[in-house]
């Protein structure tokens, strides 16, 4: 798997994982878990975009 494709896949995984943590944190009133989920979701977005750029550039 190329680096760009791997980054896109891992980014999507982290984005989904972050969304789940964020929602679970809201439901359980756990602000720490909610914040952790938001950070992981943002990191996943960044990694996914990075993968898209790599794919366009052919890396």
N, CA, C and O of each residue as an XYZ file, in Angstrom:
236
protein
N       0.842     -1.171      0.000
C       0.000      0.000      0.000
C       0.890      1.239      0.000
O       1.843      1.326      0.775
N       0.580      2.182     -0.860
C       1.362      3.408     -0.939
C       1.164      4.255      0.303
O       0.154      4.136      0.997
N       2.129      5.104      0.575
C       2.111      5.949      1.762
C       0.857      6.824      1.827
O       0.254      6.962      2.891
N       0.464      7.409      0.705
C      -0.719      8.264      0.683
C      -1.987      7.498      1.001
O      -2.839      7.973      1.752
N      -2.107      6.306      0.423
C      -3.290      5.475      0.681
C      -3.333      5.021      2.139
O      -4.398      4.965      2.754
N      -2.159      4.699      2.678
C      -2.085      4.259      4.067
C      -2.490      5.403      5.006
O      -3.233      5.200      5.967
N      -1.989      6.601      4.710
C      -2.336      7.759      5.532
C      -3.832      8.053      5.481
O      -4.441      8.376      6.501
N      -4.418      7.941      4.300
C      -5.861      8.175      4.175
C      -6.647      7.160      4.993
O      -7.599      7.516      5.688
N      -6.246      5.896      4.910
C      -6.954      4.844      5.644
C      -6.793      5.015      7.153
O      -7.764      4.910      7.902
N      -5.568      5.276      7.593
C      -5.332      5.461      9.026
C      -6.023      6.725      9.525
O      -6.544      6.750     10.640
N      -6.029      7.767      8.708
C      -6.706      9.000      9.085
C      -8.196      8.789      9.268
O      -8.794      9.303     10.214
N      -8.791      8.032      8.361
C     -10.217      7.730      8.478
C     -10.484      6.926      9.747
O     -11.458      7.183     10.454
N      -9.626      5.959     10.033
C      -9.780      5.147     11.239
C      -9.735      6.021     12.490
O     -10.582      5.889     13.373
N      -8.746      6.912     12.566
C      -8.611      7.767     13.746
C      -9.765      8.768     13.855
O     -10.201      9.108     14.955
N     -10.245      9.228     12.716
C     -11.387     10.154     12.730
C     -12.620      9.475     13.305
O     -13.314     10.049     14.144
N     -12.894      8.263     12.861
C     -14.048      7.513     13.356
C     -13.872      7.177     14.838
O     -14.804      7.320     15.629
N     -12.680      6.733     15.201
C     -12.391      6.405     16.601
C     -12.569      7.643     17.484
O     -13.112      7.554     18.585
N     -12.114      8.787     16.997
C     -12.261     10.035     17.740
C     -13.717     10.432     17.906
O     -14.119     10.892     18.975
N     -14.514     10.257     16.849
C     -15.941     10.568     16.925
C     -16.623      9.707     17.976
O     -17.454     10.191     18.745
N     -16.268      8.426     18.005
C     -16.867      7.506     18.978
C     -16.503      7.925     20.391
O     -17.365      7.975     21.269
N     -15.222      8.228     20.617
C     -14.786      8.670     21.950
C     -15.498      9.957     22.352
O     -15.927     10.112     23.495
N     -15.617     10.867     21.407
C     -16.249     12.153     21.691
C     -17.720     11.961     22.084
O     -18.183     12.536     23.069
N     -18.436     11.162     21.321
C     -19.853     10.901     21.621
C     -20.006     10.173     22.953
O     -20.879     10.510     23.753
N     -19.161      9.181     23.186
C     -19.237      8.427     24.437
C     -18.919      9.340     25.620
O     -19.529      9.212     26.681
N     -17.973     10.252     25.445
C     -17.646     11.216     26.487
C     -18.816     12.123     26.805
O     -19.053     12.451     27.968
N     -19.562     12.539     25.764
C     -20.743     13.378     25.976
C     -21.825     12.611     26.727
O     -22.430     13.132     27.663
N     -22.059     11.384     26.316
C     -23.116     10.571     26.930
C     -22.813     10.282     28.398
O     -23.713     10.319     29.237
N     -21.560      9.998     28.707
C     -21.178      9.653     30.077
C     -20.747     10.873     30.893
O     -20.337     10.745     32.047
N     -20.843     12.054     30.282
C     -20.447     13.306     30.943
C     -18.990     13.260     31.386
O     -18.636     13.747     32.459
N     -18.155     12.667     30.540
C     -16.718     12.559     30.788
C     -16.013     13.545     29.852
O     -15.717     13.224     28.701
N     -15.752     14.746     30.368
C     -15.175     15.792     29.524
C     -13.770     15.438     29.037
O     -13.370     15.856     27.951
N     -13.027     14.681     29.825
C     -11.675     14.286     29.422
C     -11.723     13.376     28.197
O     -10.956     13.565     27.253
N     -12.611     12.400     28.209
C     -12.754     11.484     27.078
C     -13.292     12.231     25.857
O     -12.882     11.965     24.728
N     -14.197     13.154     26.091
C     -14.749     13.957     25.010
C     -13.647     14.784     24.333
O     -13.583     14.857     23.105
N     -12.797     15.395     25.131
C     -11.690     16.193     24.593
C     -10.686     15.305     23.864
O     -10.180     15.668     22.802
N     -10.405     14.152     24.436
C      -9.475     13.206     23.801
C     -10.008     12.787     22.430
O      -9.251     12.685     21.465
N     -11.308     12.548     22.357
C     -11.930     12.181     21.088
C     -11.836     13.296     20.063
O     -11.582     13.042     18.885
N     -12.042     14.542     20.510
C     -11.961     15.679     19.596
C     -10.551     15.833     19.040
O     -10.372     16.130     17.859
N      -9.559     15.631     19.891
C      -8.163     15.730     19.448
C      -7.843     14.614     18.457
O      -7.200     14.854     17.435
N      -8.288     13.403     18.755
C      -8.007     12.273     17.857
C      -8.718     12.461     16.515
O      -8.175     12.131     15.460
N      -9.936     12.994     16.572
C     -10.685     13.253     15.347
C      -9.959     14.287     14.493
O      -9.850     14.116     13.279
N      -9.465     15.350     15.107
C      -8.729     16.383     14.374
C      -7.436     15.819     13.780
O      -7.070     16.141     12.650
N      -6.763     14.988     14.543
C      -5.552     14.346     14.036
C      -5.844     13.441     12.857
O      -5.070     13.372     11.903
N      -6.971     12.747     12.935
C      -7.386     11.885     11.830
C      -7.693     12.688     10.580
O      -7.347     12.279      9.471
N      -8.350     13.844     10.759
C      -8.619     14.726      9.620
C      -7.317     15.162      8.957
O      -7.185     15.131      7.734
N      -6.360     15.567      9.787
C      -5.072     16.021      9.270
C      -4.357     14.893      8.519
O      -3.831     15.107      7.427
N      -4.341     13.707      9.101
C      -3.642     12.582      8.479
C      -4.316     12.196      7.159
O      -3.640     11.861      6.187
N      -5.647     12.245      7.132
C      -6.371     11.915      5.912
C      -6.052     12.924      4.817
O      -5.815     12.537      3.672
N      -6.042     14.205      5.148
C      -5.713     15.242      4.164
C      -4.270     15.098      3.689
O      -3.973     15.301      2.512
N      -3.381     14.748      4.607
C      -1.986     14.528      4.262
C      -1.867     13.394      3.240
O      -1.093     13.483      2.288
N      -2.635     12.343      3.450
C      -2.633     11.218      2.518
C      -3.153     11.611      1.147
O      -2.646     11.142      0.127
N      -4.176     12.482      1.119
C      -4.708     12.942     -0.143
C      -3.665     13.765     -0.908
O      -3.527     13.627     -2.123
N      -2.944     14.608     -0.196
C      -1.903     15.418     -0.827
C      -0.793     14.525     -1.364
O      -0.315     14.730     -2.480
N      -0.379     13.532     -0.573
C       0.667     12.608     -1.028
C       0.241     11.875     -2.285
O       1.040     11.660     -3.195
N      -1.038     11.490     -2.325
C      -1.534     10.762     -3.485
C      -1.501     11.643     -4.732
O      -1.133     11.190     -5.816
N      -1.890     12.905     -4.565
C      -1.870     13.839     -5.693
C      -0.446     14.065     -6.183
O      -0.199     14.151     -7.386
N       0.485     14.158     -5.245
C       1.888     14.396     -5.593
C       2.602     13.123     -6.062
O       3.733     13.181     -6.545
N       1.938     11.983     -5.917
C       2.508     10.727     -6.386
C       3.509     10.099     -5.458
O       4.399      9.375     -5.905
N       3.384     10.358     -4.173
C       4.321      9.784     -3.188
C       3.720      8.581     -2.545
O       4.350      7.958     -1.690
